[in-house]
Each structure stands twice: as C-alpha cells, then as structure tokens.
Amino acid sequence: MTRARLIGGIFGFIFIMVNAAALPMAAAIVFRVLGVAAFVALVAVLRRAGRAVPVATDATTDFGRNYRYVVAAEVVVGAAGLIVLNPVLHARQATVGWIALVVGLHFFGLAAVWRLPSMRWLAAGMSFCGVVGLALSAYGSSASLIALVAGILPGVMLFGSVLAKRPA
C-alpha cells in the first residue's frame, strides 16, 4: 500500500465520519455507511496494488524534510486559526470551514514538494469548500449545511483522489 494514498483515505474517512454527526440521523447513517464502504474499497484497491507490484513504492511521495515542513505549517496555521475562531471570536461553527481550508492549502504545498501538479485540483477543491464553509458560518447557516459543504464534500474529494490514482 502506498502510504500517501492510505493517509489520504484515512483523512477522507475522518472528514466524513466526524461531520456526519451534524446531519439529520438518516443522512448521517447513509454517509457513515458510504464512508466505511469507501474506506474498505480503498484498502482492497491498495492491497491488490501491493500484491501486483513486489515493492509498493511511490517515488513521488517522499516523506522527508520538505513534507514535514508542509505538515508543520499546516498544524501551526490550523491551530492558530482554531484559537482565534473558538475562544476569541466564539465562532465554533466556522471550525469545519477553517479545517477544510487549511487542509486544502496544505495540498498546494504537497503538490509542489511531490511535483504532482494534478494534486492542485484537490487543493483548490478543498480550499474552495473551506472558504464556502467559512462564508456559510458567517451568514449563520445551519451546522448540517456547513458540515456537508466543508466536511463531507472534502472527505469525498479525498477518497476520490486516492481511488482515482492508478497503482504505481
């Protein structure tokens, strides 16, 4: 299994599972069941790819120093924003949008580090979802709409991006 795809799938799963809680019960169950199914499908695809290639490596996804810098910046910026949004601005409903925006922006950094220009589509999509989620929260939209736009949809994008990638 390639580590980058598995990590993407795990975070897609987390985005869907956590944000489904804000939806009406019937919708939450559907999204959670689909999230589990997508994750199981991803693991199956990655296991098959690992058996097809004796050494399952992905030369483009180096987890070295530059990767760690991108992730460290993501954590620092994300935490700083959460500190401002929650205790300072008391805008807890904006948290989902902020997280989607920061995660989306970090994919621009990973696209550069890994020299994968196609990853910019995921970065742009997730960043857009985050901005829309922040705007929805600023206008007082429902928690379920914010969770759907800035939480579930980015989770689906993550799953789509890792399932669409052809095995090395």
TORMARVEX-641083 format. One record per residue (C-alpha): residue in three letters; x, y, z. Coordinates in steps of 0.02 Angstrom, whole numbers, plus 50000, padded with zeros to 5 digits. Layout:
// TORMARVEX-641083
ALAXYZ/...
END
This chain:
// TORMARVEX-641083
MET500005000050000/THR500645017149963/ARG500725027150121/ALA500135043550043/ARG498545035749974/LEU498165027050138/ILE498415043250235/GLY497255052350114/GLY495955038750135/ILE496065039350324/PHE495795058150325/GLY494375056750199/PHE493585043950315/ILE493815055450466/PHE493085070450373/ILE491515060450331/MET491295051650498/VAL491545067050607/ASN490475078750502/ALA489055066350478/ALA488625069650661/ALA487945086750613/LEU486715079350488/PRO484965072650520/MET485085054650584/ALA484525046250421/ALA485785056050317/ALA487155053250446/ILE486895034450438/VAL486945034550247/PHE488555044850242/ARG489385034350376/VAL488955018050289/LEU489605025150124/GLY491165031350213/VAL491515014050283/ALA491195006150112/ALA492365018550027/PHE493735015250154/VAL493564996350137/ALA493624998349947/LEU495185009049960/VAL496064996350071/ALA495594982549948/VAL496254992649799/LEU497874996549890/ARG498124978549945/ARG497864972549766/ALA499094985649704/GLY500354979949835/ARG500234961949776/ALA500394967049593/VAL502004976749624/PRO503334967549726/VAL503924983449811/ALA502464995349834/THR503365011949822/ASP502825028649757/ALA504365038349705/THR503415054749701/THR502855054249882/ASP504425057449982/PHE504015059650166/GLY505645068850202/ARG506045086050269/ASN505015096150144/TYR503475085550177/ARG503705088350364/TYR503855107150337/VAL502195107450243/VAL501335097250378/ALA502105107750518/ALA501485123750434/GLU499755115850417/VAL499705111450602/VAL500315128550660/VAL499145138450546/GLY497695126850585/ALA497935127950773/ALA498165146850768/GLY496545148650671/LEU495605137450791/ILE496245147750938/VAL495585163550854/LEU493945155950797/ASN493435147250957/PRO493995156351115/VAL494245173651037/LEU492865175450907/HIS491695162350981/ALA491365156050804/ARG491385137350835/GLN490295134350682/ALA491735140850573/THR492905126950632/VAL492435114650495/GLY492705127550359/TRP494375132850433/ILE495005114950441/ALA494475111450261/LEU495325127550203/VAL496965123750292/VAL496995105650235/GLY496605111250058/LEU498005124150060/HIS499235111250125/PHE498915101049968/PHE499625115449864/GLY501235113349964/LEU501215094449941/ALA500905096549754/ALA502505106849746/VAL503535095549860/TRP502995079749771/ARG502995087749597/LEU501205082149568/PRO500305096549481/SER498705086249471/MET498595087349661/ARG498195105849640/TRP496425100949590/LEU496155092849758/ALA496965107849842/ALA495845120049751/GLY494265109949781/MET494565107549967/SER495105125749989/PHE493525131449900/CYS492455120450012/GLY493325128150162/VAL493015145950103/VAL491195142050068/GLY491045133850240/LEU491765149450322/ALA490575160550224/LEU489095149550270/SER489565150550454/ALA489755169450443/TYR487995170550373/GLY487275159350510/SER486905144150403/SER486425127750485/ALA487765116450557/SER487175102450441/LEU487425113050284/ILE489145118550342/ALA489615100450384/LEU489015094450214/VAL489945107850114/ALA491545109550217/GLY491645092250294/ILE490805078450196/LEU491195085150022/PRO493075086950060/GLY493045069250128/VAL492285063149966/MET493605072949869/LEU494985064649969/PHE494275047349936/GLY494035051449752/SER495815057549734/VAL496595042049811/LEU495435029649724/ALA495665038049554/LYS497565036849562/ARG498195021949465/PRO499335009949560/ALA501195012749534/
END
